[in-house]
Amino acid sequence: MDTSLESIAKRRKGSRPGTSIETDQSPKALLRSQVPRLTKNLAKQMSSKSVQTRVSGYILLKELVTVLKGGLETAYILFVPSIQRSLSTASHADTTTWVPTPT
């Protein structure tokens, strides 16, 4: 096989031109290699005021941890502030919407 054809054959379907992804890596290994970039960008998104954005971020984090069986040991600290903010927002919302029932 010609060397240019070999390089084309090794690219994954759907990859962008110029960014070949070798097929000798497993999907988990490919995902694991993207964790630093994913977590950095997700941490920025989690600072959003949008509840829907933060919930989607938590769902993505849960899926990453499930698929990689951990894998966020070096990045979890990025999410501590947003988790604290979400919990304090939730507890504040609970106290402001509580209505005592008459006895």
C-alpha positions in Angstrom: 0.0 0.0 0.0 1.2 3.5 -0.8 2.3 5.5 2.3 -0.2 8.3 1.5 -3.0 5.7 1.3 -1.8 4.1 4.6 -2.1 7.4 6.4 -5.6 7.9 5.0 -6.6 4.4 6.0 -5.4 5.0 9.5 -7.6 8.1 10.0 -10.9 7.6 11.7 -14.0 8.3 9.8 -15.2 11.8 10.5 -11.8 13.2 11.6 -10.9 16.7 10.4 -8.4 17.0 7.6 -4.9 17.4 9.0 -5.8 15.9 12.4 -5.3 12.2 11.9 -6.3 10.0 14.8 -4.5 6.7 14.8 -6.8 3.6 15.1 -4.4 1.7 17.3 -5.7 3.6 20.4 -8.9 2.4 22.1 -11.9 4.8 22.3 -11.2 5.1 26.1 -7.6 6.0 25.5 -8.7 8.6 23.0 -11.2 10.0 25.5 -8.7 9.9 28.3 -6.2 11.9 26.2 -8.9 14.6 25.7 -9.7 14.9 29.5 -7.4 17.9 30.2 -8.9 19.9 27.4 -12.5 18.8 28.2 -12.2 19.6 31.9 -10.6 23.0 31.3 -13.4 24.1 28.9 -16.1 22.5 31.0 -14.9 24.3 34.1 -15.4 27.6 32.2 -18.9 26.6 31.3 -19.8 25.5 34.8 -19.2 29.1 36.0 -22.3 30.1 34.0 -25.4 31.4 35.8 -27.6 29.1 33.6 -28.9 26.2 35.7 -29.4 24.2 32.5 -25.7 24.6 31.5 -24.5 23.6 35.0 -26.8 20.5 35.1 -25.6 19.5 31.6 -22.0 19.9 32.9 -22.7 17.7 35.9 -24.2 15.1 33.6 -21.1 15.1 31.4 -18.8 14.9 34.4 -20.8 11.9 35.7 -20.6 10.2 32.3 -16.8 10.8 32.1 -16.3 9.3 35.5 -18.5 6.3 34.7 -16.8 5.6 31.3 -13.3 6.2 32.5 -13.9 4.6 36.0 -12.5 7.7 37.6 -10.1 9.6 35.4 -10.6 13.1 36.9 -8.1 12.8 39.8 -6.0 15.7 38.4 -8.9 17.9 37.3 -11.6 17.6 40.0 -10.3 20.7 41.8 -11.4 22.8 38.8 -15.0 22.0 39.7 -15.0 22.6 43.4 -16.0 26.3 43.1 -18.9 25.6 40.8 -20.1 22.7 42.9 -20.0 24.9 46.0 -21.8 27.7 44.1 -24.5 25.3 42.9 -25.1 23.9 46.4 -25.3 27.3 48.0 -27.7 28.5 45.3 -29.8 25.4 45.8 -29.9 25.8 49.6 -30.7 29.5 49.2 -33.5 28.7 46.8 -34.9 26.1 49.3 -35.0 28.6 52.1 -36.5 31.4 50.1 -39.3 29.3 48.7 -40.2 27.6 51.9 -43.7 28.4 53.1 -44.7 27.3 56.6 -47.9 25.4 56.8 -50.5 26.5 59.2 -51.0 24.3 62.3 
